[in-house]
Amino acid sequence: MNNKDLIRGALKPIILTAVKEHGRLYGYEIARWVSQKTDSQITLTDGALYPMLHKLEVEGLMTVESESVNGRTRKYYSLTEEGITQSGMMVDELLIFMRAIVLLLRSPV
């Protein structure tokens, strides 16, 4: 599934959940986690992932540490305390919304 509009609406809780589950990840690891968890049904493009990571940092939900790995700078993302709290709330809200959508789309005409 590559419907950008559907993924865009769920991107924050997806990213926060990935980092919450692993503690510290860099961008490629987040994209790989999403792909693996969804059997490649959802893939995150760099154009969607990195702007959202930056936004989450600006919002104070993530911190970023840069490290040199094999001569290249790699940014590792971790959740702040607020990020941990917001992650749970965003996931709960998304699950409630998804249940409502299922009710709407599965209801008899």
Secondary structure, DSSP 4 states (H G I P E B T S, - for coil): ---HHHHHHHHHHHHHHHHHHHS-EEHHHHHHHHHHHTTTSS---HHHHHHHHHHHHHTTSEEEEEEEETTEEEEEEEE-HHHHHHHHHHHHHHHHHHHHHHHHHHS--
